[in-house]
Amino acid sequence: MSDYNVAKVCDYKGLPCPMPVVKMAQDIGTIGVGEVIEVHTTDPGSLSDFPAWASTTGNEVLGSE
């Protein structure tokens, strides 16, 4: 994510599904339109949960690793 200017970093490591997406949906409201939120999670379901959430809310996943 170093190519982006990150407005907020959220650490959701250890939270089980669906909590990482639920927490991020709340936290994204604290940043401005066009800003980037970086999320750290250990939940393997997040790899599919975040893109699904983004497509239904009009947000964009810039990358994952």
PQR file of N, CA, C, O and H, with PARSE charges and radii, in Angstrom:
ATOM      1  N   MET A   1       0.824  -1.202   0.000 -0.4000 1.5000
ATOM      2  CA  MET A   1       0.000   0.000   0.000 -0.0000 2.0000
ATOM      3  C   MET A   1       0.863   1.258   0.000  0.5500 1.7000
ATOM      4  O   MET A   1       0.325   2.357   0.137 -0.5500 1.4000
ATOM      5  N   SER A   2       2.152   1.139  -0.145 -0.4000 1.5000
ATOM      6  CA  SER A   2       3.016   2.306  -0.064 -0.0000 2.0000
ATOM      7  C   SER A   2       2.810   3.278  -1.223  0.5500 1.7000
ATOM      8  O   SER A   2       3.274   4.415  -1.146 -0.5500 1.4000
ATOM      9  H   SER A   2       2.589   0.246  -0.256  0.4000 1.0000
ATOM     10  N   ASP A   3       2.138   2.872  -2.285 -0.4000 1.5000
ATOM     11  CA  ASP A   3       1.877   3.764  -3.405 -0.0000 2.0000
ATOM     12  C   ASP A   3       0.728   4.728  -3.128  0.5500 1.7000
ATOM     13  O   ASP A   3       0.446   5.608  -3.940 -0.5500 1.4000
ATOM     14  H   ASP A   3       1.761   1.948  -2.348  0.4000 1.0000
ATOM     15  N   TYR A   4       0.075   4.569  -2.004 -0.4000 1.5000
ATOM     16  CA  TYR A   4      -1.094   5.373  -1.678 -0.0000 2.0000
ATOM     17  C   TYR A   4      -0.845   6.182  -0.416  0.5500 1.7000
ATOM     18  O   TYR A   4      -0.074   5.772   0.452 -0.5500 1.4000
ATOM     19  H   TYR A   4       0.304   3.854  -1.344  0.4000 1.0000
ATOM     20  N   ASN A   5      -1.495   7.324  -0.319 -0.4000 1.5000
ATOM     21  CA  ASN A   5      -1.455   8.128   0.890 -0.0000 2.0000
ATOM     22  C   ASN A   5      -2.565   7.617   1.813  0.5500 1.7000
ATOM     23  O   ASN A   5      -3.741   7.904   1.587 -0.5500 1.4000
ATOM     24  H   ASN A   5      -2.122   7.657  -1.024  0.4000 1.0000
ATOM     25  N   VAL A   6      -2.200   6.876   2.831 -0.4000 1.5000
ATOM     26  CA  VAL A   6      -3.170   6.226   3.718 -0.0000 2.0000
ATOM     27  C   VAL A   6      -3.641   7.211   4.781  0.5500 1.7000
ATOM     28  O   VAL A   6      -2.833   7.786   5.511 -0.5500 1.4000
ATOM     29  H   VAL A   6      -1.245   6.643   3.014  0.4000 1.0000
ATOM     30  N   ALA A   7      -4.955   7.400   4.860 -0.4000 1.5000
ATOM     31  CA  ALA A   7      -5.537   8.323   5.833 -0.0000 2.0000
ATOM     32  C   ALA A   7      -5.706   7.668   7.199  0.5500 1.7000
ATOM     33  O   ALA A   7      -5.635   8.345   8.224 -0.5500 1.4000
ATOM     34  H   ALA A   7      -5.611   6.933   4.267  0.4000 1.0000
ATOM     35  N   LYS A   8      -5.929   6.350   7.220 -0.4000 1.5000
ATOM     36  CA  LYS A   8      -6.184   5.649   8.478 -0.0000 2.0000
ATOM     37  C   LYS A   8      -5.743   4.200   8.345  0.5500 1.7000
ATOM     38  O   LYS A   8      -5.966   3.568   7.312 -0.5500 1.4000
ATOM     39  H   LYS A   8      -5.986   5.800   6.387  0.4000 1.0000
ATOM     40  N   VAL A   9      -5.114   3.675   9.398 -0.4000 1.5000
ATOM     41  CA  VAL A   9      -4.712   2.266   9.446 -0.0000 2.0000
ATOM     42  C   VAL A   9      -5.513   1.595  10.556  0.5500 1.7000
ATOM     43  O   VAL A   9      -5.560   2.091  11.682 -0.5500 1.4000
ATOM     44  H   VAL A   9      -4.933   4.188  10.237  0.4000 1.0000
ATOM     45  N   CYS A  10      -6.144   0.465  10.235 -0.4000 1.5000
ATOM     46  CA  CYS A  10      -6.971  -0.255  11.204 -0.0000 2.0000
ATOM     47  C   CYS A  10      -6.418  -1.667  11.405  0.5500 1.7000
ATOM     48  O   CYS A  10      -6.157  -2.382  10.437 -0.5500 1.4000
ATOM     49  H   CYS A  10      -6.106   0.062   9.320  0.4000 1.0000
ATOM     50  N   ASP A  11      -6.243  -2.057  12.652 -0.4000 1.5000
ATOM     51  CA  ASP A  11      -5.718  -3.376  12.999 -0.0000 2.0000
ATOM     52  C   ASP A  11      -6.860  -4.250  13.514  0.5500 1.7000
ATOM     53  O   ASP A  11      -7.330  -4.079  14.639 -0.5500 1.4000
ATOM     54  H   ASP A  11      -6.455  -1.476  13.438  0.4000 1.0000
ATOM     55  N   TYR A  12      -7.295  -5.181  12.680 -0.4000 1.5000
ATOM     56  CA  TYR A  12      -8.378  -6.093  13.046 -0.0000 2.0000
ATOM     57  C   TYR A  12      -7.866  -7.522  13.182  0.5500 1.7000
ATOM     58  O   TYR A  12      -8.643  -8.472  13.090 -0.5500 1.4000
ATOM     59  H   TYR A  12      -6.913  -5.320  11.766  0.4000 1.0000
ATOM     60  N   LYS A  13      -6.569  -7.679  13.399 -0.4000 1.5000
ATOM     61  CA  LYS A  13      -5.990  -9.019  13.534 -0.0000 2.0000
ATOM     62  C   LYS A  13      -6.622  -9.749  14.714  0.5500 1.7000
ATOM     63  O   LYS A  13      -6.813  -9.173  15.785 -0.5500 1.4000
ATOM     64  H   LYS A  13      -5.937  -6.907  13.473  0.4000 1.0000
ATOM     65  N   GLY A  14      -6.942 -11.018  14.505 -0.4000 1.5000
ATOM     66  CA  GLY A  14      -7.529 -11.847  15.547 -0.0000 2.0000
ATOM     67  C   GLY A  14      -9.043 -11.824  15.590  0.5500 1.7000
ATOM     68  O   GLY A  14      -9.648 -12.636  16.291 -0.5500 1.4000
ATOM     69  H   GLY A  14      -6.787 -11.486  13.635  0.4000 1.0000
ATOM     70  N   LEU A  15      -9.674 -10.909  14.855 -0.4000 1.5000
ATOM     71  CA  LEU A  15     -11.141 -10.849  14.840 -0.0000 2.0000
ATOM     72  C   LEU A  15     -11.690 -11.876  13.854  0.5500 1.7000
ATOM     73  O   LEU A  15     -11.213 -11.958  12.723 -0.5500 1.4000
ATOM     74  H   LEU A  15      -9.183 -10.249  14.286  0.4000 1.0000
ATOM     75  N   PRO A  16     -12.691 -12.665  14.268 -0.5600 1.5000
ATOM     76  CA  PRO A  16     -13.282 -13.648  13.359  0.2800 2.0000
ATOM     77  C   PRO A  16     -14.292 -12.994  12.412  0.5500 1.7000
ATOM     78  O   PRO A  16     -14.802 -11.907  12.681 -0.5500 1.4000
ATOM     79  N   CYS A  17     -14.562 -13.666  11.323 -0.4000 1.5000
ATOM     80  CA  CYS A  17     -15.576 -13.239  10.362 -0.0000 2.0000
ATOM     81  C   CYS A  17     -16.928 -13.132  11.066  0.5500 1.7000
ATOM     82  O   CYS A  17     -17.256 -14.013  11.859 -0.5500 1.4000
ATOM     83  H   CYS A  17     -14.147 -14.550  11.105  0.4000 1.0000
ATOM     84  N   PRO A  18     -17.699 -12.129  10.821 -0.5600 1.5000
ATOM     85  CA  PRO A  18     -17.585 -11.053   9.844  0.2800 2.0000
ATOM     86  C   PRO A  18     -17.052  -9.746  10.449  0.5500 1.7000
ATOM     87  O   PRO A  18     -17.182  -8.688   9.834 -0.5500 1.4000
ATOM     88  N   MET A  19     -16.459  -9.810  11.639 -0.4000 1.5000
ATOM     89  CA  MET A  19     -16.092  -8.587  12.360 -0.0000 2.0000
ATOM     90  C   MET A  19     -15.118  -7.666  11.625  0.5500 1.7000
ATOM     91  O   MET A  19     -15.277  -6.450  11.737 -0.5500 1.4000
ATOM     92  H   MET A  19     -16.354 -10.670  12.138  0.4000 1.0000
ATOM     93  N   PRO A  20     -14.119  -8.158  10.878 -0.5600 1.5000
ATOM     94  CA  PRO A  20     -13.256  -7.214  10.177  0.2800 2.0000
ATOM     95  C   PRO A  20     -14.030  -6.304   9.214  0.5500 1.7000
ATOM     96  O   PRO A  20     -13.775  -5.101   9.155 -0.5500 1.4000
ATOM     97  N   VAL A  21     -14.955  -6.869   8.475 -0.4000 1.5000
ATOM     98  CA  VAL A  21     -15.743  -6.066   7.533 -0.0000 2.0000
ATOM     99  C   VAL A  21     -16.699  -5.143   8.284  0.5500 1.7000
ATOM    100  O   VAL A  21     -16.881  -3.991   7.888 -0.5500 1.4000
ATOM    101  H   VAL A  21     -15.162  -7.846   8.523  0.4000 1.0000
ATOM    102  N   VAL A  22     -17.303  -5.624   9.346 -0.4000 1.5000
ATOM    103  CA  VAL A  22     -18.220  -4.799  10.146 -0.0000 2.0000
ATOM    104  C   VAL A  22     -17.471  -3.596  10.723  0.5500 1.7000
ATOM    105  O   VAL A  22     -17.950  -2.465  10.644 -0.5500 1.4000
ATOM    106  H   VAL A  22     -17.155  -6.559   9.668  0.4000 1.0000
ATOM    107  N   LYS A  23     -16.297  -3.843  11.302 -0.4000 1.5000
ATOM    108  CA  LYS A  23     -15.506  -2.761  11.901 -0.0000 2.0000
ATOM    109  C   LYS A  23     -15.039  -1.769  10.835  0.5500 1.7000
ATOM    110  O   LYS A  23     -15.085  -0.557  11.045 -0.5500 1.4000
ATOM    111  H   LYS A  23     -15.908  -4.761  11.367  0.4000 1.0000
ATOM    112  N   MET A  24     -14.589  -2.291   9.685 -0.4000 1.5000
ATOM    113  CA  MET A  24     -14.126  -1.410   8.624 -0.0000 2.0000
ATOM    114  C   MET A  24     -15.259  -0.556   8.085  0.5500 1.7000
ATOM    115  O   MET A  24     -15.057   0.617   7.771 -0.5500 1.4000
ATOM    116  H   MET A  24     -14.551  -3.275   9.514  0.4000 1.0000
ATOM    117  N   ALA A  25     -16.448  -1.130   7.975 -0.4000 1.5000
ATOM    118  CA  ALA A  25     -17.607  -0.366   7.504 -0.0000 2.0000
ATOM    119  C   ALA A  25     -17.908   0.797   8.444  0.5500 1.7000
ATOM    120  O   ALA A  25     -18.366   1.850   8.001 -0.5500 1.4000
ATOM    121  H   ALA A  25     -16.612  -2.083   8.230  0.4000 1.0000
ATOM    122  N   GLN A  26     -17.659   0.615   9.718 -0.4000 1.5000
ATOM    123  CA  GLN A  26     -17.845   1.703  10.684 -0.0000 2.0000
ATOM    124  C   GLN A  26     -16.707   2.719  10.570  0.5500 1.7000
ATOM    125  O   GLN A  26     -16.946   3.926  10.535 -0.5500 1.4000
ATOM    126  H   GLN A  26     -17.288  -0.240  10.078  0.4000 1.0000
ATOM    127  N   ASP A  27     -15.481   2.227  10.512 -0.4000 1.5000
ATOM    128  CA  ASP A  27     -14.314   3.113  10.487 -0.0000 2.0000
ATOM    129  C   ASP A  27     -14.191   3.915   9.202  0.5500 1.7000
ATOM    130  O   ASP A  27     -13.641   5.016   9.216 -0.5500 1.4000
ATOM    131  H   ASP A  27     -15.287   1.247  10.540  0.4000 1.0000
ATOM    132  N   ILE A  28     -14.688   3.391   8.103 -0.4000 1.5000
ATOM    133  CA  ILE A  28     -14.560   4.113   6.837 -0.0000 2.0000
ATOM    134  C   ILE A  28     -15.348   5.429   6.872  0.5500 1.7000
ATOM    135  O   ILE A  28     -15.051   6.360   6.123 -0.5500 1.4000
ATOM    136  H   ILE A  28     -15.135   2.496   8.092  0.4000 1.0000
ATOM    137  N   GLY A  29     -16.342   5.491   7.742 -0.4000 1.5000
ATOM    138  CA  GLY A  29     -17.103   6.729   7.899 -0.0000 2.0000
ATOM    139  C   GLY A  29     -16.323   7.842   8.570  0.5500 1.7000
ATOM    140  O   GLY A  29     -16.789   8.980   8.624 -0.5500 1.4000
ATOM    141  H   GLY A  29     -16.583   4.735   8.350  0.4000 1.0000
ATOM    142  N   THR A  30     -15.144   7.529   9.082 -0.4000 1.5000
ATOM    143  CA  THR A  30     -14.336   8.540   9.769 -0.0000 2.0000
ATOM    144  C   THR A  30     -13.305   9.187   8.854  0.5500 1.7000
ATOM    145  O   THR A  30     -12.566  10.072   9.286 -0.5500 1.4000
ATOM    146  H   THR A  30     -14.766   6.604   9.038  0.4000 1.0000
ATOM    147  N   ILE A  31     -13.245   8.756   7.595 -0.4000 1.5000
ATOM    148  CA  ILE A  31     -12.318   9.362   6.641 -0.0000 2.0000
ATOM    149  C   ILE A  31     -13.114  10.021   5.523  0.5500 1.7000
ATOM    150  O   ILE A  31     -14.304   9.754   5.356 -0.5500 1.4000
ATOM    151  H   ILE A  31     -13.846   8.037   7.244  0.4000 1.0000
ATOM    152  N   GLY A  32     -12.463  10.867   4.774 -0.4000 1.5000
ATOM    153  CA  GLY A  32     -13.139  11.597   3.711 -0.0000 2.0000
ATOM    154  C   GLY A  32     -13.258  10.800   2.423  0.5500 1.7000
ATOM    155  O   GLY A  32     -12.588   9.784   2.233 -0.5500 1.4000
ATOM    156  H   GLY A  32     -11.496  11.084   4.910  0.4000 1.0000
ATOM    157  N   VAL A  33     -14.120  11.281   1.549 -0.4000 1.5000
ATOM    158  CA  VAL A  33     -14.304  10.675   0.227 -0.0000 2.0000
ATOM    159  C   VAL A  33     -12.982  10.754  -0.529  0.5500 1.7000
ATOM    160  O   VAL A  33     -12.345  11.806  -0.581 -0.5500 1.4000
ATOM    161  H   VAL A  33     -14.664  12.105   1.704  0.4000 1.0000
ATOM    162  N   GLY A  34     -12.584   9.638  -1.109 -0.4000 1.5000
ATOM    163  CA  GLY A  34     -11.346   9.581  -1.871 -0.0000 2.0000
ATOM    164  C   GLY A  34     -10.120   9.241  -1.045  0.5500 1.7000
ATOM    165  O   GLY A  34      -9.050   9.000  -1.604 -0.5500 1.4000
ATOM    166  H   GLY A  34     -13.101   8.783  -1.066  0.4000 1.0000
ATOM    167  N   GLU A  35     -10.252   9.217   0.275 -0.4000 1.5000
ATOM    168  CA  GLU A  35      -9.126   8.844   1.128 -0.0000 2.0000
ATOM    169  C   GLU A  35      -9.023   7.325   1.212  0.5500 1.7000
ATOM    170  O   GLU A  35      -9.967   6.607   0.882 -0.5500 1.4000
ATOM    171  H   GLU A  35     -11.121   9.413   0.729  0.4000 1.0000
ATOM    172  N   VAL A  36      -7.864   6.848   1.658 -0.4000 1.5000
ATOM    173  CA  VAL A  36      -7.574   5.418   1.697 -0.0000 2.0000
ATOM    174  C   VAL A  36      -7.506   4.943   3.142  0.5500 1.7000
ATOM    175  O   VAL A  36      -6.894   5.585   3.996 -0.5500 1.4000
ATOM    176  H   VAL A  36      -7.098   7.432   1.926  0.4000 1.0000
ATOM    177  N   ILE A  37      -8.149   3.802   3.398 -0.4000 1.5000
ATOM    178  CA  ILE A  37      -8.069   3.146   4.696 -0.0000 2.0000
ATOM    179  C   ILE A  37      -7.307   1.837   4.490  0.5500 1.7000
ATOM    180  O   ILE A  37      -7.619   1.070   3.579 -0.5500 1.4000
ATOM    181  H   ILE A  37      -8.646   3.280   2.704  0.4000 1.0000
ATOM    182  N   GLU A  38      -6.315   1.586   5.331 -0.4000 1.5000
ATOM    183  CA  GLU A  38      -5.526   0.353   5.261 -0.0000 2.0000
ATOM    184  C   GLU A  38      -5.957  -0.548   6.407  0.5500 1.7000
ATOM    185  O   GLU A  38      -5.994  -0.126   7.563 -0.5500 1.4000
ATOM    186  H   GLU A  38      -6.062   2.209   6.071  0.4000 1.0000
ATOM    187  N   VAL A  39      -6.282  -1.791   6.076 -0.4000 1.5000
ATOM    188  CA  VAL A  39      -6.802  -2.733   7.060 -0.0000 2.0000
ATOM    189  C   VAL A  39      -5.853  -3.918   7.189  0.5500 1.7000
ATOM    190  O   VAL A  39      -5.406  -4.485   6.192 -0.5500 1.4000
ATOM    191  H   VAL A  39      -6.252  -2.133   5.137  0.4000 1.0000
ATOM    192  N   HIS A  40      -5.553  -4.281   8.431 -0.4000 1.5000
ATOM    193  CA  HIS A  40      -4.748  -5.470   8.720 -0.0000 2.0000
ATOM    194  C   HIS A  40      -5.660  -6.487   9.406  0.5500 1.7000
ATOM    195  O   HIS A  40      -6.261  -6.189  10.438 -0.5500 1.4000
ATOM    196  H   HIS A  40      -5.916  -3.820   9.241  0.4000 1.0000
ATOM    197  N   THR A  41      -5.763  -7.687   8.833 -0.4000 1.5000
ATOM    198  CA  THR A  41      -6.622  -8.722   9.393 -0.0000 2.0000
ATOM    199  C   THR A  41      -5.992 -10.093   9.185  0.5500 1.7000
ATOM    200  O   THR A  41      -5.251 -10.304   8.224 -0.5500 1.4000
ATOM    201  H   THR A  41      -5.275  -7.929   7.994  0.4000 1.0000
ATOM    202  N   THR A  42      -6.284 -11.012  10.077 -0.4000 1.5000
ATOM    203  CA  THR A  42      -5.797 -12.385   9.950 -0.0000 2.0000
ATOM    204  C   THR A  42      -6.907 -13.340   9.519  0.5500 1.7000
ATOM    205  O   THR A  42      -6.647 -14.525   9.308 -0.5500 1.4000
ATOM    206  H   THR A  42      -6.885 -10.841  10.858  0.4000 1.0000
ATOM    207  N   ASP A  43      -8.127 -12.854   9.386 -0.4000 1.5000
ATOM    208  CA  ASP A  43      -9.256 -13.686   8.988 -0.0000 2.0000
ATOM    209  C   ASP A  43      -9.158 -14.023   7.497  0.5500 1.7000
ATOM    210  O   ASP A  43      -9.229 -13.113   6.670 -0.5500 1.4000
ATOM    211  H   ASP A  43      -8.339 -11.892   9.557  0.4000 1.0000
ATOM    212  N   PRO A  44      -8.998 -15.295   7.126 -0.5600 1.5000
ATOM    213  CA  PRO A  44      -8.865 -15.652   5.712  0.2800 2.0000
ATOM    214  C   PRO A  44     -10.104 -15.292   4.883  0.5500 1.7000
ATOM    215  O   PRO A  44      -9.994 -15.081   3.675 -0.5500 1.4000
ATOM    216  N   GLY A  45     -11.258 -15.220   5.506 -0.4000 1.5000
ATOM    217  CA  GLY A  45     -12.476 -14.848   4.785 -0.0000 2.0000
ATOM    218  C   GLY A  45     -12.467 -13.412   4.295  0.5500 1.7000
ATOM    219  O   GLY A  45     -13.240 -13.048   3.409 -0.5500 1.4000
ATOM    220  H   GLY A  45     -11.347 -15.391   6.487  0.4000 1.0000
ATOM    221  N   SER A  46     -11.601 -12.600   4.866 -0.4000 1.5000
ATOM    222  CA  SER A  46     -11.521 -11.197   4.467 -0.0000 2.0000
ATOM    223  C   SER A  46     -11.118 -11.033   3.007  0.5500 1.7000
ATOM    224  O   SER A  46     -11.476 -10.043   2.370 -0.5500 1.4000
ATOM    225  H   SER A  46     -10.973 -12.895   5.586  0.4000 1.0000
ATOM    226  N   LEU A  47     -10.369 -12.006   2.473 -0.4000 1.5000
ATOM    227  CA  LEU A  47      -9.946 -11.916   1.078 -0.0000 2.0000
ATOM    228  C   LEU A  47     -11.130 -11.885   0.117  0.5500 1.7000
ATOM    229  O   LEU A  47     -11.032 -11.318  -0.971 -0.5500 1.4000
ATOM    230  H   LEU A  47     -10.078 -12.811   2.991  0.4000 1.0000
ATOM    231  N   SER A  48     -12.233 -12.484   0.509 -0.4000 1.5000
ATOM    232  CA  SER A  48     -13.447 -12.414  -0.322 -0.0000 2.0000
ATOM    233  C   SER A  48     -14.464 -11.432   0.250  0.5500 1.7000
ATOM    234  O   SER A  48     -15.239 -10.837  -0.499 -0.5500 1.4000
ATOM    235  H   SER A  48     -12.313 -12.945   1.392  0.4000 1.0000
ATOM    236  N   ASP A  49     -14.470 -11.257   1.574 -0.4000 1.5000
ATOM    237  CA  ASP A  49     -15.453 -10.370   2.215 -0.0000 2.0000
ATOM    238  C   ASP A  49     -15.266  -8.906   1.820  0.5500 1.7000
ATOM    239  O   ASP A  49     -16.241  -8.222   1.508 -0.5500 1.4000
ATOM    240  H   ASP A  49     -13.840 -11.741   2.183  0.4000 1.0000
ATOM    241  N   PHE A  50     -14.034  -8.421   1.829 -0.4000 1.5000
ATOM    242  CA  PHE A  50     -13.796  -7.009   1.529 -0.0000 2.0000
ATOM    243  C   PHE A  50     -14.158  -6.646   0.085  0.5500 1.7000
ATOM    244  O   PHE A  50     -14.826  -5.633  -0.125 -0.5500 1.4000
ATOM    245  H   PHE A  50     -13.241  -8.977   2.082  0.4000 1.0000
ATOM    246  N   PRO A  51     -13.744  -7.434  -0.921 -0.5600 1.5000
ATOM    247  CA  PRO A  51     -14.176  -7.114  -2.283  0.2800 2.0000
ATOM    248  C   PRO A  51     -15.695  -7.172  -2.459  0.5500 1.7000
ATOM    249  O   PRO A  51     -16.266  -6.359  -3.187 -0.5500 1.4000
ATOM    250  N   ALA A  52     -16.351  -8.125  -1.797 -0.4000 1.5000
ATOM    251  CA  ALA A  52     -17.814  -8.214  -1.898 -0.0000 2.0000
ATOM    252  C   ALA A  52     -18.460  -6.977  -1.287  0.5500 1.7000
ATOM    253  O   ALA A  52     -19.389  -6.411  -1.863 -0.5500 1.4000
ATOM    254  H   ALA A  52     -15.887  -8.785  -1.205  0.4000 1.0000
ATOM    255  N   TRP A  53     -17.973  -6.558  -0.126 -0.4000 1.5000
ATOM    256  CA  TRP A  53     -18.504  -5.355   0.522 -0.0000 2.0000
ATOM    257  C   TRP A  53     -18.273  -4.138  -0.369  0.5500 1.7000
ATOM    258  O   TRP A  53     -19.174  -3.320  -0.554 -0.5500 1.4000
ATOM    259  H   TRP A  53     -17.218  -7.018   0.342  0.4000 1.0000
ATOM    260  N   ALA A  54     -17.072  -4.022  -0.918 -0.4000 1.5000
ATOM    261  CA  ALA A  54     -16.741  -2.872  -1.759 -0.0000 2.0000
ATOM    262  C   ALA A  54     -17.647  -2.784  -2.979  0.5500 1.7000
ATOM    263  O   ALA A  54     -18.092  -1.697  -3.348 -0.5500 1.4000
ATOM    264  H   ALA A  54     -16.341  -4.687  -0.767  0.4000 1.0000
ATOM    265  N   SER A  55     -17.918  -3.916  -3.603 -0.4000 1.5000
ATOM    266  CA  SER A  55     -18.752  -3.890  -4.811 -0.0000 2.0000
ATOM    267  C   SER A  55     -20.202  -3.526  -4.515  0.5500 1.7000
ATOM    268  O   SER A  55     -20.894  -2.987  -5.378 -0.5500 1.4000
ATOM    269  H   SER A  55     -17.556  -4.799  -3.303  0.4000 1.0000
ATOM    270  N   THR A  56     -20.661  -3.814  -3.314 -0.4000 1.5000
ATOM    271  CA  THR A  56     -22.043  -3.466  -2.977 -0.0000 2.0000
ATOM    272  C   THR A  56     -22.186  -2.056  -2.413  0.5500 1.7000
ATOM    273  O   THR A  56     -23.300  -1.541  -2.317 -0.5500 1.4000
ATOM    274  H   THR A  56     -20.098  -4.252  -2.613  0.4000 1.0000
ATOM    275  N   THR A  57     -21.077  -1.429  -2.040 -0.4000 1.5000
ATOM    276  CA  THR A  57     -21.147  -0.094  -1.431 -0.0000 2.0000
ATOM    277  C   THR A  57     -20.541   0.999  -2.295  0.5500 1.7000
ATOM    278  O   THR A  57     -20.586   2.172  -1.927 -0.5500 1.4000
ATOM    279  H   THR A  57     -20.172  -1.848  -2.118  0.4000 1.0000
ATOM    280  N   GLY A  58     -19.976   0.634  -3.435 -0.4000 1.5000
ATOM    281  CA  GLY A  58     -19.376   1.634  -4.313 -0.0000 2.0000
ATOM    282  C   GLY A  58     -17.970   2.029  -3.907  0.5500 1.7000
ATOM    283  O   GLY A  58     -17.452   3.044  -4.372 -0.5500 1.4000
ATOM    284  H   GLY A  58     -19.940  -0.319  -3.735  0.4000 1.0000
ATOM    285  N   ASN A  59     -17.350   1.241  -3.047 -0.4000 1.5000
ATOM    286  CA  ASN A  59     -15.965   1.488  -2.663 -0.0000 2.0000
ATOM    287  C   ASN A  59     -15.048   0.628  -3.508  0.5500 1.7000
ATOM    288  O   ASN A  59     -15.521  -0.173  -4.315 -0.5500 1.4000
ATOM    289  H   ASN A  59     -17.771   0.417  -2.669  0.4000 1.0000
ATOM    290  N   GLU A  60     -13.741   0.779  -3.338 -0.4000 1.5000
ATOM    291  CA  GLU A  60     -12.778   0.050  -4.153 -0.0000 2.0000
ATOM    292  C   GLU A  60     -11.697  -0.564  -3.268  0.5500 1.7000
ATOM    293  O   GLU A  60     -11.177   0.088  -2.363 -0.5500 1.4000
ATOM    294  H   GLU A  60     -13.356   1.429  -2.682  0.4000 1.0000
ATOM    295  N   VAL A  61     -11.367  -1.821  -3.539 -0.4000 1.5000
ATOM    296  CA  VAL A  61     -10.236  -2.453  -2.889 -0.0000 2.0000
ATOM    297  C   VAL A  61      -9.016  -2.198  -3.780  0.5500 1.7000
ATOM    298  O   VAL A  61      -8.994  -2.608  -4.940 -0.5500 1.4000
ATOM    299  H   VAL A  61     -11.790  -2.351  -4.274  0.4000 1.0000
ATOM    300  N   LEU A  62      -8.014  -1.529  -3.240 -0.4000 1.5000
ATOM    301  CA  LEU A  62      -6.847  -1.163  -4.027 -0.0000 2.0000
ATOM    302  C   LEU A  62      -5.814  -2.274  -4.102  0.5500 1.7000
ATOM    303  O   LEU A  62      -4.956  -2.268  -4.984 -0.5500 1.4000
ATOM    304  H   LEU A  62      -8.031  -1.196  -2.297  0.4000 1.0000
ATOM    305  N   GLY A  63      -5.891  -3.223  -3.186 -0.4000 1.5000
ATOM    306  CA  GLY A  63      -4.954  -4.331  -3.203 -0.0000 2.0000
ATOM    307  C   GLY A  63      -5.078  -5.162  -1.945  0.5500 1.7000
ATOM    308  O   GLY A  63      -5.721  -4.765  -0.973 -0.5500 1.4000
ATOM    309  H   GLY A  63      -6.588  -3.227  -2.470  0.4000 1.0000
ATOM    310  N   SER A  64      -4.446  -6.329  -1.985 -0.4000 1.5000
ATOM    311  CA  SER A  64      -4.404  -7.191  -0.810 -0.0000 2.0000
ATOM    312  C   SER A  64      -3.145  -8.038  -0.889  0.5500 1.7000
ATOM    313  O   SER A  64      -2.637  -8.334  -1.971 -0.5500 1.4000
ATOM    314  H   SER A  64      -3.924  -6.651  -2.775  0.4000 1.0000
ATOM    315  N   GLU A  65      -2.665  -8.413   0.267 -0.4000 1.5000
ATOM    316  CA  GLU A  65      -1.485  -9.278   0.317 -0.0000 2.0000
ATOM    317  C   GLU A  65      -1.537 -10.134   1.539  0.5500 1.7000
ATOM    318  O   GLU A  65      -0.633 -10.937   1.770 -0.5500 1.4000
ATOM    319  H   GLU A  65      -3.078  -8.172   1.145  0.4000 1.0000
TER
END
